[in-house]
Amino acid sequence: MTEPLHRPLLRPRARSLPQARAGGPQRRELVSFLLVGCCAYAVDLALFTVLRGALGWEPLTAKALSFLAGSGVAYLGNALGTYGGRERARRVSWRDCCAFFGVNAAGALVQLLCLATSHHVLGFTSARADTVSGLGVGMVLATCLRFWGTRTLVFGSTAPTGGRRRSWTG
């Protein structure tokens, strides 16, 4: 038997509806991730400002401590909020904490590499160029890396699939 001509035209449209709905939770996840990141950034900035300015700490020590505090806030916000419904977010393990801090350190390295490339390799040495490369381009790329890493490496599913763990790429 042959199918009527109108049926194939309806199938692609019917398949696209669930995909459009699937974007909702992913969008909420991204917005929640960005809000948690803003809070973590505020803690990082505020603590760095206090340690460096009011207390007179050396810049690298102040930045290292403020980075750890901001990463701690980001971990708690993502574990309790953004990824709180996932099974791995409900249990805290050293592996997940180390993976989270590693992903955040990789993001910080991306920002530094963007700044170093712009300043030392391309020769853009003005304060504006440093801001654009480090806090603009670098922050965008680092946020993409952090979102992917947090979503897949830290709070990804550990549910077995066919007797094996799920792929680390999500």
C-alpha positions as CSV (number, residue, x, y, z in Angstrom):
1,M,0.0,0.0,0.0
2,T,1.1,3.5,-0.7
3,E,0.7,6.4,1.7
4,P,-1.2,9.5,0.7
5,L,1.0,12.4,-0.5
6,H,0.0,14.7,2.4
7,R,1.3,12.5,5.1
8,P,5.1,13.0,4.6
9,L,4.5,16.8,4.7
10,L,2.9,16.5,8.1
11,R,5.6,14.3,9.7
12,P,8.4,16.9,9.7
13,R,6.2,19.5,11.2
14,A,4.9,17.2,13.9
15,R,8.5,16.2,14.8
16,S,9.6,19.9,15.1
17,L,7.1,20.6,17.9
18,P,8.8,18.6,20.6
19,Q,12.2,20.0,19.6
20,A,10.8,23.5,20.0
21,R,9.5,22.7,23.5
22,A,12.8,21.1,24.4
23,G,14.5,24.5,24.1
24,G,12.6,25.8,27.1
25,P,14.4,23.8,29.8
26,Q,17.8,24.4,28.1
27,R,17.1,28.1,28.0
28,R,16.1,28.1,31.7
29,E,19.3,26.2,32.5
30,L,21.4,28.8,30.6
31,V,19.7,31.8,32.3
32,S,20.1,30.2,35.7
33,F,23.7,29.4,35.0
34,L,24.3,33.0,33.9
35,L,22.6,34.4,37.0
36,V,24.6,32.2,39.3
37,G,27.7,33.3,37.4
38,C,26.8,37.0,38.0
39,C,26.5,36.3,41.7
40,A,29.8,34.5,41.8
41,Y,31.4,37.3,39.8
42,A,30.1,39.9,42.3
43,V,31.6,37.9,45.2
44,D,34.9,37.6,43.4
45,L,35.0,41.3,42.6
46,A,33.9,42.5,46.0
47,L,36.3,40.3,47.9
48,F,39.2,41.2,45.6
49,T,38.4,44.9,46.0
50,V,38.3,44.6,49.8
51,L,41.4,42.4,50.0
52,R,43.4,44.6,47.6
53,G,42.1,48.0,48.6
54,A,41.1,48.1,52.2
55,L,43.4,45.4,53.5
56,G,46.3,46.1,51.2
57,W,47.0,42.5,50.2
58,E,49.3,41.6,47.3
59,P,47.3,41.4,44.0
60,L,47.9,37.7,43.1
61,T,47.1,36.5,46.7
62,A,43.9,38.6,46.8
63,K,42.9,37.4,43.3
64,A,43.5,33.7,44.2
65,L,41.4,34.0,47.3
66,S,38.6,35.9,45.6
67,F,38.6,33.4,42.7
68,L,38.2,30.5,45.2
69,A,35.4,32.3,47.0
70,G,33.6,33.1,43.7
71,S,34.0,29.5,42.5
72,G,32.6,28.3,45.8
73,V,29.5,30.5,45.3
74,A,29.2,29.3,41.7
75,Y,29.4,25.6,42.8
76,L,26.7,26.0,45.5
77,G,24.5,28.0,43.2
78,N,24.7,25.5,40.4
79,A,24.4,22.5,42.6
80,L,21.4,23.9,44.5
81,G,19.8,25.9,41.7
82,T,20.7,25.3,38.1
83,Y,21.4,21.6,38.3
84,G,19.6,20.9,41.6
85,G,17.2,18.4,39.9
86,R,20.0,16.2,38.6
87,E,21.0,13.1,40.6
88,R,24.7,14.1,40.6
89,A,23.9,17.6,42.0
90,R,22.2,16.0,45.0
91,R,25.3,14.4,46.3
92,V,28.5,16.2,46.9
93,S,31.7,14.4,46.0
94,W,35.3,15.4,45.9
95,R,35.5,14.4,42.3
96,D,32.7,16.8,41.3
97,C,34.1,19.6,43.4
98,C,37.6,19.2,41.9
99,A,36.1,19.0,38.4
100,F,34.1,22.2,39.0
101,F,37.2,24.1,40.2
102,G,39.2,22.7,37.3
103,V,36.6,23.9,34.8
104,N,36.6,27.3,36.4
105,A,40.4,27.4,36.3
106,A,40.3,26.5,32.6
107,G,37.8,29.4,32.1
108,A,40.2,31.8,33.9
109,L,43.0,30.5,31.7
110,V,41.0,31.2,28.6
111,Q,40.5,34.8,29.7
112,L,44.2,35.2,30.4
113,L,45.1,33.7,27.1
114,C,42.8,36.1,25.2
115,L,44.3,39.1,27.1
116,A,47.9,37.9,26.5
117,T,47.2,37.2,22.8
118,S,45.7,40.6,22.3
119,H,48.3,42.5,24.3
120,H,51.5,40.7,23.6
121,V,51.0,39.0,20.2
122,L,48.7,41.4,18.4
123,G,50.1,44.5,20.0
124,F,46.8,46.0,21.2
125,T,48.1,47.6,24.4
126,S,45.6,50.3,25.3
127,A,43.4,49.9,28.4
128,R,40.3,49.6,26.2
129,A,41.8,46.8,24.2
130,D,42.8,45.0,27.3
131,T,39.2,45.3,28.7
132,V,37.7,44.2,25.4
133,S,40.0,41.2,25.1
134,G,40.0,40.1,28.7
135,L,36.6,41.0,29.9
136,G,34.7,40.9,26.6
137,V,36.0,38.2,24.3
138,G,37.7,36.3,27.0
139,M,34.7,36.3,29.3
140,V,32.3,35.1,26.5
141,L,34.6,32.3,25.6
142,A,35.3,31.3,29.2
143,T,31.6,31.4,30.0
144,C,30.9,29.0,27.1
145,L,33.6,26.7,28.3
146,R,32.3,26.8,31.9
147,F,28.8,26.2,30.8
148,W,29.8,23.1,28.8
149,G,32.1,21.8,31.4
150,T,29.7,22.3,34.3
151,R,26.9,20.8,32.4
152,T,28.7,17.7,31.2
153,L,31.8,17.1,33.4
154,V,30.5,18.2,36.8
155,F,26.7,17.7,36.9
156,G,26.3,15.4,33.9
157,S,24.3,12.2,34.2
158,T,26.0,9.1,35.6
159,A,23.0,6.9,34.7
160,P,24.3,3.7,33.0
161,T,23.4,3.2,29.4
162,G,23.8,-0.4,28.2
163,G,26.1,-1.3,31.0
164,R,28.4,1.6,30.4
165,R,28.6,5.2,31.8
166,R,27.3,7.9,29.7
167,S,29.9,9.7,27.5
168,W,31.7,12.6,29.1
169,T,30.6,14.8,26.2
170,G,27.0,14.7,27.3
